[in-house]
Amino acid sequence: MAISQKISFGTDGFRGVIGDNFNYENIRRIAQGFFDWFCYKGYKKEEAKIFIGYDRRFLSDKFAREFATVLINNDINCVLSKTPVTTPLVSYLTTKDYTFGIMITASHNGYLYNGVKIKYQGRSALPQMTAELEIYIDKNLKSYISKSLKKDIVEMDMRAEYVKYLNDRFNIKNIVSKIKGKIVFDLMYGSSADIVDMLFGNYKNIIVIDKKHDPLFGEYGSPEPVEKRLFKLKEVVKKENALCGFALDGDGDRFALIDSNGNYISPAQVAPVILNYLIEKKKMSGRIVQAVSLGFLTHRIAREKNMMFEFSPVGFKYLADRISDGDTIFGAEESGGYCWKGCIPDRDGFVTSLLFMEMMASSGTSVNELCKEIESRYGSSNFIREDFPLNKIVVSKYAFAMKIKSKLPKTILNRPIKEIITIDGIRVILDNDWWFLIRPSGTEPLLRVYVETDSLKNSNELMKFAKDFLAV
């Protein structure tokens, strides 16, 4: 059989356009490759158990069933979800009774896309795992060709297990009863909607929008919780005089925050609020790790508290790996993913929402006040990002970064450069903590430029410098 399309796992799994490179044939190839890699790593199929979940996207349930069919025909024990689920649910199950989890989702991508995520020990599979798996795809073609089942697929509804996990970590009844006002959840038509009633079904002050099943993701087209797609959440928060609004992406692992005035709170502002609470109220101490694309306030907190701080490449799997080592208490990324010690080492929109609700309930303060406290102690943050098309994908990010580095001036906007970081693109930090990051996508012909200063005016000026510099 001739195979024309290469399967590559990117930042978090394999993704493609439905009907093009994401199709039944490629699902079977990935499933068979996963099994062959699984055996190569020394796992015993008679002792292993695989959970297969899926989101609300077009054909996700059918793709998940096809994945299960290949595994069952290879005599491996697997369970297929009865309902759409979130990715954190699948991650959680791999800390309990399941050796691996497979999630059929394209996360925040547009409705034309679907994908496969592989979960292990509560997090995404490590880069070395997926690199090895890619090698095993198409090594054995005979097994996945057969579509008939050797035995029936076992299906289970595991939502209650995940809800119990959340209730074990948060006293949800007590938290909600102490919050004197409304909170709005925007589920962006994603699979979090299949869980939200089990968490908050009886609470009148929890308002849920965009809950219905729509594989086209309604007016959004893409279930990504970024500011330009949170217009409805902003409107509902203001209309209902709500305390705040939370948005979760298509598979429930990313989180976004809207304050009571309808203002978007960037991840560069969200992360320090969480970190400050973990340190001062939860009394956590240890290493802090964040993606190189996130802001400076968390670093300032770490300096003040004399705690270890490090940057990681973009991709939550890198943060999860550090959380799993036991010394790291907090990990955060620019796209709205957060995790901390005591929870699974993976991002989770519901966990982050519940932590913010706990903060509000325990302190009696609003999201606005929590953010103002951070600003008064550690300074203001104004974060912006722009994407620019390229003619082709940048193959070597490091070579790209070295080329940029060689052309940098000694001062930028009359400020000397304090540090240059080249772990994922090039991050240039000025002596007052202002910074910009120029980072090629790696999977798309795009160049991403990130900027953070203390004001919109200064951020725009720094962004202009970066764009002008790139045009040279």
Phi, psi and omega in degrees: 000131179276130179248121186257338186252124177281138177264120179232136178265126184264220184303319177212073175101186177259134178224151178195174179281130181299129180089345176256257179274354170251103185211177182298321181300313182289328173300316179295320179299316180295317181297316179293319177299320177299315181297314182295320176295318179306314179291320178301323181284356175094007176289144178265118185296333179285344180257344186273163178213128183244133175254134181242116178247172181203156180263200185266009183293163179302122177069008180303317180296323180289320177296320179297319179296322179294320177299316179297322180301315180297316180295317180296321178291346173262011175065036175252143184282119178220157179235133178258134178298143176279340186226162168300145182222170175271159176297319178301328176299315179296318178301315181300318183297334179282358171264356183247260189258001187244133182291315177222158173235142176243128179238123176269106183193153168247019173057247185265356184292165182297168188295342179287346188256154166216174185194180179229124171249143177247127184244145185204128179052042173084011186206177176290148176302141182293155181306322180293330177294309183291330176295319177293318180301318179304323180295326184275348176294129179077009173287333181224101185270341191291326187289318187281348180295323180288130181257348181281145184272138174288323179208167184294149176280132176278127179243138180219148174263109186256012183297322181297326178297317180290319178298322176297319177302316179294317180291332177291336182259342179223135174277082190299318180300314180294319181298310184296323182293334182273346180276115185265073180162179183266149173233134182253130173253124172255112184266358173053034178065017183270184187283353171299335180296337179279359182238334191301322180294328179291336178272315192232016188303332185258004184258121185286339182270005174256115180255131182242131177237162179054051184263337186292162181277115179217101182294351175266358178058041171051225183284353183274320185076328179222124183277057182254121184279064175251162191305317184296343179255007182254024182297321180291318178299318178301315182296316182292319178302315181289318181298320183271001186051042183284158178290326181187175175225141177244139174238137177241146184279187190301328178245013168079014180258343179258154188226141172225155188232133173240131180277181186294341178269003181083017180270140176282130177256114186291158174303331177294339175263326180294313185303314180293329176297314179297311183300316180300320179294317180297322182283311189274329181257323180268353176059038177275148178214136180157198183283146175245130181232136176217156177298149183296346180268004181260175195275185189265347185293323177297322179295321178295321177298315180300319179297315181296322183273359181058046181248150181295143181220139176211155175266152174233162172298163177291136184130120188293338179301329179290320177293317181299323178297321179288321177299322183291342183284350174096339182265346183265132182259340188207137175225142182210152178226163185292336184271012174096028176250134183219144170208160182208166183301136180106346176241174177300148182280055179212155178290149185205115182296321179291319179299317179293320177300315182293326177294319177295322177296321177296318177302313182294318182292319185283329183261342184071017181250164180267169174302319179303315181291323178298319179290321179295325178298316179297317181297319182292331183267326189235359177102171181271153176232128171233110187249132174222155178218140175226145178248140182232135181289147174242164178286332180206164179292138175281117185284313182248106178294325182292317178297321177299314182297319181295324178295316178296316183301320184293341183256358183291141173285171180281332177232150179227126185052040179066018177243135177290150176283128180267322186204148175233127182241131185235035182279340179201086193081209180224121176255123181251119183249127179272172188291345178256017179081350173302149183204161167221151178235129173248117189222117173292147183298314183094329178243347179225155176283067183227149172242122181259132178239124182245142181218142172215129172222196182267359180203160179298320180301312181291324178295319178297321179294319180290322176297319178298318177301312182299317180293318179296320179297318180293334181282347182293000000 
